[in-house]
Amino acid sequence: MSQDVSLADGFGRRFPYLRMSITDVCNFRCTYCLPDGYKKTDQDSFLTHDEIMRMARAFAGLGVWKIRLTGGEPTVRHDFLDIARGISGIAGIKHVAMTTNGYRLLERAQSYFDAGVRAINVSIDSLDPRRFHEITGHNRLPEILDGLQACLEAGFKTVKINAVLLKGQNDDALDEMIDFVMDKSFSLRFIELMRTRDNEEYFRLHHYPGEIVTQRLLEKGWQVAPRTEGAGPAMEFIHPESKGTIGLIAPYSKDFCKTCNRLRVSARGALHLCLFGEGGYSLRDYLQSDDQLEELQKKIRGLMDYKRSGHFLHQNNSGVTPHLASIGG
Ligand code: SAM
């Protein structure tokens, strides 16, 4: 009988999914994340290609089969394709995904697919070019929409659009966004705005509750899809006449953390057990040589004891994460 090596915590949750940030740098200036653009705050360098591979191998040996590359903007790294290719070749890794702002997606989609990436999430908070520009600081919506199409043509079966719900900036266009996927094979994910250390005032002004979206979807004939085994915290919706699907990530909803199935590592090699936790546990000392694999795996297993049952957002505690670019959204 094969031994179950998978990572679990004290609450019976299993963690087959790792989100790896490979840089904090982002070339967009989203109003809720890095409104003044990326500013260097830490002298430590980002993980090297070799360190990233050691991290990924260690997690793969602990039962992780899905890795998402994120950031910051992961594609600003010049070695992004090498990293994706390296990770997709690791034994046990069945699924490499990435999250991107879609910069140069049209010309790069094929290279991502060829490097082994099989699922891509593209952030598009508004389908109105002027608003998209206001939110991101970049007037690039048309080319990013073309980029989505290029992903399908490149071979991606899973193309997701991440849209953060923003009161006053896109809440009046919910129907337009929902209808956008009716005749397209995209999956739209609405994400409730999350409070982080740096966006308190913005959060107060712009947070828009996910329940209103659920209500609207049900009114428009969408149905809650049955949960699949091992699915994460997103609630999924389907519509009998729609080619696309819709998901909702609502971290402020009841029981959100019960289905947590993911761990995060920062671009400097710290393990984050929760997006809203009190910081990360540095694994960098264990990433310096291939011989350290077992030691690293033991360290990771030990840290799982510190994973708490849930976040403390409802107690007004969003942890120490300054913004999501610093930990990989
Ligand atoms: N640069 C890439 C991108 O734009 O998708 C990857 C990193 S970004 C931090 C990952 C996702 O987190 C994006 O979809 C972004 O919209 C989302 N995000 C960032 N800050 C957020 C916040 N405070 N609340 C909810 N989502 C947030």
Residues whose N, C-alpha, C, O or C-beta is under 5 A from the ligand:
A	BS01	SAM	Y32 C33 T70 G71 G72 E73 T99 T100 N101 S123 N162 V164 I191 E192 L193 M194 L324 A325 G328 G329
